[in-house]
Amino acid sequence: MAEETSSDIEDSIGLYLRVLDIFGTDSFESDLLIEQLLEDDVSHVTDGHEIEHHLDVLVEQGVLNRGDGQYRVRCTPEEDLSTWRERTCSAETIYRLIHQAKRQREGELNGNAVEVFEYKGEAFVSILANEKTTLPDLVTTMTERLGQSSTYEGIVLRSPAAQLGHVQQLTDKLCNEKRIADTDLSYHFEKVASNIRGEHKDDLEYRLYLRAIR
């Protein structure tokens, strides 16, 4: 991706997320989007010409479809990177930028709200871990975050892929009912699945999904 295009698409990510907020994957006309955004007084939008430019960039990159005077989102953040590769240009860069912007925006809007990942229709609270994380650390974090709602199925431990061995050891303790009985948790866990996400070998993330057995 050329430097200019990379800058353009990065500047257009905010508009893409707003389109999803307003229209989802439904078709829309640019005039309706412009009217909505200007009414909302979104700080990063200055005028209709800027919005039209960002729409053009998103179309060029394959993020939006355009036809018969209407636009429509081609790919959502929830879809796998393989789908983005099939439908968009420079998929890795765009996918990364969109998820970074989405996480930042959610953090700004929700403050200390928990981050949730879905796996096969179930919701798992995200908890970061590394080689220094201890079982008491996890118990404290889980007690705080899972206690905010009963709608979560469990947790997803996330760590640098190079440290997955330590996370697996922690998981064995979380899945040991007798070991958990000695903590403040009133339930133990069972392993659901694990995977490694990322496109670059130096920036891989290990994710281990655990369902709470209450």
Rosetta silent file (secondary structure, phi, psi, omega in degrees, C-alpha in Angstrom):
SEQUENCE: MAEETSSDIEDSIGLYLRVLDIFGTDSFESDLLIEQLLEDDVSHVTDGHEIEHHLDVLVEQGVLNRGDGQYRVRCTPEEDLSTWRERTCSAETIYRLIHQAKRQREGELNGNAVEVFEYKGEAFVSILANEKTTLPDLVTTMTERLGQSSTYEGIVLRSPAAQLGHVQQLTDKLCNEKRIADTDLSYHFEKVASNIRGEHKDDLEYRLYLRAIR
SCORE:     score description
SCORE:     0.000 S_00000001
   1 L     0.000  129.788  179.857    0.000    0.000    0.000 S_00000001
   2 L   -66.334  155.739 -176.404    1.434    3.393   -0.926 S_00000001
   3 H   -59.079  -42.496 -178.951    2.160    5.862    1.865 S_00000001
   4 H   -63.741  -43.649  179.909   -0.524    8.273    0.667 S_00000001
   5 H   -65.289  -39.786  178.847   -3.127    5.522    0.418 S_00000001
   6 H   -60.204  -42.019  177.887   -2.175    4.205    3.855 S_00000001
   7 H   -65.724  -41.875  179.553   -2.717    7.661    5.326 S_00000001
   8 H   -61.239  -47.607 -176.993   -6.027    8.022    3.479 S_00000001
   9 H   -67.630  -35.180  177.687   -7.405    4.704    4.676 S_00000001
  10 H   -63.335  -41.228  178.398   -6.300    5.397    8.245 S_00000001
  11 H   -69.262  -20.879 -176.601   -8.170    8.720    8.151 S_00000001
  12 H   -91.100  -10.059 -176.332  -11.226    6.943    6.706 S_00000001
  13 H   -61.432  -40.115 -179.961  -11.505    4.277    9.424 S_00000001
  14 H   -60.441  -39.617  178.393  -13.535    6.553   11.710 S_00000001
  15 H   -66.489  -40.775  178.156  -16.099    7.088    8.966 S_00000001
  16 H   -57.142  -45.171 -179.136  -16.283    3.336    8.325 S_00000001
  17 H   -66.800  -35.732  177.752  -17.097    2.713   11.991 S_00000001
  18 H   -67.986  -38.048  176.083  -19.748    5.447   11.972 S_00000001
  19 H   -59.094  -44.035  178.101  -21.334    3.912    8.874 S_00000001
  20 H   -62.023  -40.962  179.093  -21.580    0.611   10.746 S_00000001
  21 H   -59.336  -43.956 -171.524  -23.135    2.402   13.740 S_00000001
  22 H   -84.949  -45.366 -171.519  -25.792    4.082   11.629 S_00000001
  23 H  -114.567  -12.774 -174.355  -26.568    1.633    8.807 S_00000001
  24 L    62.582 -129.239  177.651  -24.929   -1.679    9.703 S_00000001
  25 L  -104.309   15.846  176.705  -24.683   -3.625    6.441 S_00000001
  26 L   -79.483  154.957  177.614  -27.747   -1.944    4.894 S_00000001
  27 L   -71.769  151.887  179.490  -27.435    0.185    1.766 S_00000001
  28 E  -153.056  158.344  175.905  -27.382    3.966    2.162 S_00000001
  29 L   -98.743  147.675 -176.744  -27.004    7.143    0.117 S_00000001
  30 H   -61.887  -35.514 -179.318  -24.141    9.535    0.768 S_00000001
  31 H   -61.716  -39.491  179.760  -26.519   12.483    1.252 S_00000001
  32 H   -67.791  -40.350  177.621  -28.268   10.664    4.094 S_00000001
  33 H   -63.536  -46.474 -179.800  -24.939    9.805    5.734 S_00000001
  34 H   -59.677  -45.457  179.366  -23.678   13.377    5.426 S_00000001
  35 H   -59.723  -43.865 -178.592  -26.886   14.752    6.908 S_00000001
  36 H   -64.863  -45.210 -177.201  -26.709   12.316    9.814 S_00000001
  37 H   -67.535  -41.456  179.614  -23.055   13.006   10.597 S_00000001
  38 H   -68.251  -33.898  175.828  -23.363   16.763   10.427 S_00000001
  39 H   -66.247  -36.382 -179.651  -26.422   16.644   12.668 S_00000001
  40 H   -76.054  -10.764  179.749  -24.465   14.550   15.177 S_00000001
  41 L    56.161   48.114  178.144  -21.667   17.155   15.113 S_00000001
  42 L   -68.985  129.262 -169.673  -18.965   14.494   14.898 S_00000001
  43 L   -63.199  -34.236 -175.710  -15.669   16.235   15.602 S_00000001
  44 L   -83.348   -1.476  178.651  -13.626   14.568   12.827 S_00000001
  45 L  -101.891  125.381 -179.451  -16.166   15.516   10.124 S_00000001
  46 L  -103.842  -39.466  179.806  -15.786   19.006    8.672 S_00000001
  47 L  -163.058  175.143 -176.905  -18.029   18.987    5.588 S_00000001
  48 H   -64.747  -31.393 -179.328  -19.718   16.860    2.978 S_00000001
  49 H   -65.362  -38.604  177.730  -16.744   16.966    0.610 S_00000001
  50 H   -63.904  -42.414  179.491  -14.519   15.330    3.229 S_00000001
  51 H   -62.890  -44.128  178.421  -17.090   12.606    3.785 S_00000001
  52 H   -59.868  -40.479  179.294  -17.354   11.968    0.038 S_00000001
  53 H   -62.299  -46.583 -179.130  -13.569   11.661   -0.193 S_00000001
  54 H   -65.357  -35.841  175.477  -13.417    9.078    2.607 S_00000001
  55 H   -61.991  -42.222  178.418  -16.248    7.130    0.993 S_00000001
  56 H   -61.006  -42.652  179.068  -14.261    7.058   -2.257 S_00000001
  57 H   -62.272  -43.752 -179.160  -11.185    5.741   -0.422 S_00000001
  58 H   -65.799  -35.057  176.031  -13.214    3.008    1.273 S_00000001
  59 H   -67.833  -45.366 -179.161  -14.708    1.990   -2.069 S_00000001
  60 H   -59.991  -34.472 -179.171  -11.287    1.911   -3.740 S_00000001
  61 L   -86.316   -3.221  177.337   -9.977   -0.369   -1.018 S_00000001
  62 L    85.287    6.786 -179.627  -12.978   -2.688   -1.277 S_00000001
  63 L   -75.285  -33.209  176.318  -14.302   -1.914    2.200 S_00000001
  64 E  -119.570  150.123  168.047  -17.521   -0.473    0.744 S_00000001
  65 E   -95.038  147.821  173.715  -19.573   -1.354   -2.327 S_00000001
  66 E  -134.858  129.769  179.595  -20.966    1.429   -4.511 S_00000001
  67 E  -168.609  140.026  179.818  -23.716    0.994   -7.082 S_00000001
  68 L    54.931   35.520  176.211  -26.865    2.819   -8.254 S_00000001
  69 L    77.756    8.931 -179.102  -25.968    5.791   -6.086 S_00000001
  70 E  -125.632  157.929  178.729  -25.826    3.762   -2.904 S_00000001
  71 E  -118.464  159.226  175.961  -23.101    2.368   -0.652 S_00000001
  72 E  -157.599  140.133  178.196  -22.936   -0.752    1.492 S_00000001
  73 E   -66.902  130.633 -179.967  -20.355   -2.247    3.868 S_00000001
  74 L   -92.238  -26.377 -173.620  -18.661   -5.290    2.306 S_00000001
  75 L  -146.744  133.527 -179.994  -16.833   -6.563    5.382 S_00000001
  76 L  -104.994  159.232 -179.398  -17.438   -6.164    9.122 S_00000001
  77 L   -60.370  -23.485 -177.572  -14.848   -6.281   11.948 S_00000001
  78 L   -76.537  -15.632 -178.351  -16.366   -9.543   13.196 S_00000001
  79 L   -80.703  150.994 -176.726  -15.447  -11.403    9.992 S_00000001
  80 L   -65.052  157.038  178.193  -12.195  -13.365    9.744 S_00000001
  81 H   -60.150  -32.783  178.502   -9.106  -11.926    8.119 S_00000001
  82 H   -60.227  -36.899  177.009   -9.407  -14.541    5.363 S_00000001
  83 H   -67.694  -40.354  177.433  -12.730  -12.957    4.361 S_00000001
  84 H   -62.030  -38.529  179.326  -11.126   -9.516    4.351 S_00000001
  85 H   -62.923  -35.815 -178.285   -8.395  -10.841    2.061 S_00000001
  86 H   -72.425  -29.569 -169.402  -11.025  -12.066   -0.388 S_00000001
  87 H  -110.168  -19.060 -173.483  -12.968   -8.809   -0.488 S_00000001
  88 L  -126.489  164.905  173.182  -10.553   -5.926    0.179 S_00000001
  89 L   -91.034  150.529  177.986   -7.187   -4.533   -0.860 S_00000001
  90 L    47.509   50.153 -170.576   -4.317   -4.419    1.665 S_00000001
  91 H   -58.120  -43.174 -176.654   -6.474   -6.484    3.987 S_00000001
  92 H   -60.647  -44.814 -179.483   -3.924   -6.927    6.790 S_00000001
  93 H   -64.739  -47.799 -178.408   -3.318   -3.192    7.143 S_00000001
  94 H   -64.985  -45.098 -179.753   -6.988   -2.241    7.000 S_00000001
  95 H   -57.783  -45.238 -179.383   -8.060   -5.062    9.328 S_00000001
  96 H   -64.941  -46.129 -178.781   -5.445   -4.029   11.903 S_00000001
  97 H   -62.735  -40.986 -179.530   -6.301   -0.333   11.719 S_00000001
  98 H   -64.187  -43.744 -179.077  -10.025   -0.970   12.064 S_00000001
  99 H   -70.535  -33.915  174.768   -9.614   -3.159   15.128 S_00000001
 100 H   -63.268  -46.510 -179.697   -7.208   -0.695   16.731 S_00000001
 101 H   -64.910  -38.618 -179.797   -9.667    2.149   16.176 S_00000001
 102 H   -65.170  -43.957  179.499  -12.568    0.026   17.402 S_00000001
 103 H   -65.628  -41.052  179.498  -10.765   -0.914   20.629 S_00000001
 104 H   -63.409  -45.267 -178.695   -9.698    2.675   21.235 S_00000001
 105 H   -64.861  -42.263  179.725  -13.194    4.014   20.671 S_00000001
 106 H   -64.336  -36.890  178.045  -14.804    1.390   22.907 S_00000001
 107 H   -65.774  -40.347  179.439  -12.292    2.186   25.632 S_00000001
 108 H   -67.755  -38.496 -177.642  -13.049    5.900   25.391 S_00000001
 109 H   -75.578  -37.126 -170.219  -16.809    5.317   25.438 S_00000001
 110 H  -105.801   -3.025  179.871  -16.925    2.652   28.141 S_00000001
 111 L    62.263 -113.078 -177.228  -14.097    3.589   30.460 S_00000001
 112 L   -93.962   16.312 -179.928  -13.367    0.443   32.459 S_00000001
 113 L   -61.232  146.874 -177.182  -15.957   -1.689   30.663 S_00000001
 114 L   -73.053  150.604  174.617  -14.815   -5.221   29.923 S_00000001
 115 L   -94.268  132.720 -173.761  -13.746   -6.266   26.440 S_00000001
 116 E  -119.888  135.488  174.867  -15.702   -9.263   25.185 S_00000001
 117 E  -112.550  143.016  176.779  -14.783  -11.798   22.505 S_00000001
 118 E  -102.666  139.330  175.045  -17.295  -14.134   20.864 S_00000001
 119 E  -139.336  114.253 -179.069  -16.542  -17.757   20.078 S_00000001
 120 L    51.221   45.130  174.926  -19.191  -19.922   18.428 S_00000001
 121 L    83.152    0.139  179.226  -21.985  -17.713   19.718 S_00000001
 122 E  -109.817  149.301 -176.634  -20.718  -17.518   23.303 S_00000001
 123 E  -100.991  131.069 -179.780  -19.315  -14.420   25.045 S_00000001
 124 E  -127.220  130.837  179.504  -15.954  -14.530   26.810 S_00000001
 125 E   -75.950  129.304 -178.629  -14.436  -11.719   28.869 S_00000001
 126 E   -77.442  130.781  175.986  -10.945  -10.797   27.683 S_00000001
 127 E  -134.268  122.312  179.989   -8.176  -11.000   30.278 S_00000001
 128 E   -81.053  141.831  178.864   -4.565  -10.229   29.423 S_00000001
 129 L  -142.087  156.936  174.047   -1.848  -12.436   30.902 S_00000001
 130 L  -148.621 -171.094 -173.794    1.909  -12.818   30.621 S_00000001
 131 L   -67.352  -13.114  178.916    4.750  -14.769   32.203 S_00000001
 132 L   -95.985   -8.335 -178.406    4.487  -12.666   35.382 S_00000001
 133 L   -70.501  133.386  178.607    0.760  -13.266   35.908 S_00000001
 134 L  -109.486  167.015  177.014   -0.067  -15.416   38.947 S_00000001
 135 H   -59.518  -45.149  175.952   -3.197  -17.334   39.884 S_00000001
 136 H   -58.703  -36.044  176.738   -4.130  -14.749   42.566 S_00000001
 137 H   -58.679  -47.470 -178.262   -3.764  -12.023   39.921 S_00000001
 138 H   -64.830  -41.835 -178.891   -6.233  -13.827   37.667 S_00000001
 139 H   -60.408  -43.869  179.399   -8.673  -14.524   40.489 S_00000001
 140 H   -61.711  -46.324 -179.067   -8.736  -10.840   41.437 S_00000001
 141 H   -65.640  -44.008 -178.752   -9.298   -9.723   37.840 S_00000001
 142 H   -66.005  -39.631  179.089  -11.969  -12.350   37.125 S_00000001
 143 H   -59.806  -39.171 -179.462  -13.856  -11.587   40.340 S_00000001
 144 H   -71.737  -47.948 -171.367  -14.034   -7.941   39.315 S_00000001
 145 H   -81.057  -43.718 -179.955  -14.906   -8.379   35.652 S_00000001
 146 H   -70.477  -23.446 -179.840  -17.176  -11.431   35.677 S_00000001
 147 L   -71.881  -13.698 -179.425  -19.027   -9.990   38.633 S_00000001
 148 L   -75.173  -18.621 -178.521  -20.282   -7.127   36.475 S_00000001
 149 L  -162.348  151.296  177.244  -22.631   -9.411   34.550 S_00000001
 150 L  -101.627    8.928 -176.026  -23.850  -13.015   34.461 S_00000001
 151 L   -86.806   -6.241 -179.197  -24.221  -13.021   30.669 S_00000001
 152 L   -87.767  140.835  179.530  -20.635  -14.097   30.001 S_00000001
 153 L   -79.236  -24.782 -178.239  -19.843  -17.757   29.470 S_00000001
 154 E   170.898 -142.763 -176.798  -16.323  -17.397   30.804 S_00000001
 155 E  -129.650  159.772  168.740  -12.989  -15.816   29.951 S_00000001
 156 E  -123.501  113.460  176.800  -10.475  -15.727   27.126 S_00000001
 157 E   -78.673  130.661 -178.263   -6.894  -15.511   28.344 S_00000001
 158 E  -123.795  131.264 -178.336   -4.736  -13.534   25.928 S_00000001
 159 E  -150.490  163.443  170.347   -0.963  -13.474   25.981 S_00000001
 160 E   -57.175  138.645 -175.290    2.040  -13.134   23.674 S_00000001
 161 H   -58.346  -30.532 -179.151    2.301  -16.416   21.784 S_00000001
 162 H   -67.313  -14.973 -177.187    5.842  -16.950   23.067 S_00000001
 163 H  -110.391   19.571 -175.977    4.429  -17.158   26.619 S_00000001
 164 H   -63.910  -28.110  179.497    1.626  -19.646   25.954 S_00000001
 165 H   -59.964  -42.927  179.606    3.315  -22.292   28.140 S_00000001
 166 H   -66.631  -40.823  179.458    2.832  -20.163   31.256 S_00000001
 167 H   -64.050  -38.304  177.916   -0.782  -19.401   30.334 S_00000001
 168 H   -64.818  -35.594  176.395   -1.454  -23.122   29.871 S_00000001
 169 H   -65.612  -41.919  176.561   -0.079  -23.776   33.360 S_00000001
 170 H   -62.162  -39.822 -179.619   -2.409  -21.134   34.782 S_00000001
 171 H   -62.052  -41.283  178.348   -5.271  -22.708   32.874 S_00000001
 172 H   -58.438  -36.279  178.695   -4.609  -26.106   34.433 S_00000001
 173 H   -71.605  -39.814  179.393   -5.008  -24.489   37.845 S_00000001
 174 H   -66.051  -27.892 -178.735   -8.220  -22.709   36.836 S_00000001
 175 L   -90.396   -1.564  179.864   -9.654  -26.013   35.615 S_00000001
 176 L   -93.658  106.583 -173.998   -8.729  -27.841   38.835 S_00000001
 177 H   -58.626  -39.245 -179.573  -11.817  -27.756   41.035 S_00000001
 178 H   -68.286  -38.725  179.498   -9.870  -28.548   44.201 S_00000001
 179 H   -66.466  -41.227 -179.215   -7.287  -25.853   43.484 S_00000001
 180 H   -67.775  -28.230 -179.928   -9.967  -23.255   42.817 S_00000001
 181 L   -61.141  -21.891  179.737  -11.701  -24.162   46.076 S_00000001
 182 L   -87.495    1.784  179.759   -8.774  -22.544   47.888 S_00000001
 183 L  -109.917 -175.465  179.647   -9.427  -19.197   46.165 S_00000001
 184 L   -84.141   -3.686  178.939  -12.218  -16.628   46.333 S_00000001
 185 L   -77.580  144.191  179.647  -13.839  -17.984   43.159 S_00000001
 186 L  -100.980   12.153 -178.773  -17.028  -19.995   43.553 S_00000001
 187 L  -153.481  159.350  174.869  -16.567  -21.871   40.272 S_00000001
 188 E  -113.558 -170.816 -173.746  -13.872  -23.486   38.160 S_00000001
 189 E  -130.319  162.908  170.186  -13.392  -23.610   34.380 S_00000001
 190 E  -129.612  146.709 -179.184  -13.190  -25.981   31.454 S_00000001
 191 E   -72.875  136.538  178.182  -11.173  -25.497   28.279 S_00000001
 192 E  -106.614  -52.637 -178.155  -13.210  -24.644   25.201 S_00000001
 193 E  -169.280  166.554  173.923  -10.650  -23.842   22.508 S_00000001
 194 E  -146.154  152.970  175.543   -7.387  -22.062   21.809 S_00000001
 195 E  -157.109  168.585  176.768   -5.852  -20.349   18.814 S_00000001
 196 E  -119.443  127.471 -176.747   -3.060  -18.034   17.780 S_00000001
 197 E  -117.329  148.943  178.434   -3.944  -14.809   16.013 S_00000001
 198 L   132.127  159.704 -176.215   -1.798  -12.361   14.108 S_00000001
 199 L  -109.156  -17.655 -177.352   -0.043  -11.980   10.805 S_00000001
 200 L  -116.623  137.404 -173.476    3.537  -11.331   11.865 S_00000001
 201 H   -61.937  -24.417 -179.236    5.681  -13.853   13.748 S_00000001
 202 H   -90.537    0.475 -176.597    6.896  -11.194   16.181 S_00000001
 203 H  -138.660   43.363 -179.907    3.397  -10.027   17.058 S_00000001
 204 L   -90.135  143.777  179.703    1.344  -13.211   17.539 S_00000001
 205 E  -118.485  131.771  177.164   -1.277  -13.458   20.273 S_00000001
 206 E   -93.840  131.196  178.979   -2.315  -16.663   22.019 S_00000001
 207 E  -125.577  128.514 -179.716   -5.977  -16.927   23.019 S_00000001
 208 E  -126.176  116.411 -176.760   -7.369  -19.631   25.289 S_00000001
 209 E   -90.656  129.467 -178.346  -11.136  -19.761   25.843 S_00000001
 210 E  -127.827  127.376  178.627  -12.392  -21.058   29.198 S_00000001
 211 E   -94.908  132.923  179.582  -16.028  -21.665   30.124 S_00000001
 212 E   -74.224  131.750  176.339  -17.061  -21.113   33.741 S_00000001
 213 E  -104.219   98.507 -174.500  -18.573  -24.177   35.462 S_00000001
 214 L   -96.568    0.000    0.000  -20.888  -22.670   38.057 S_00000001
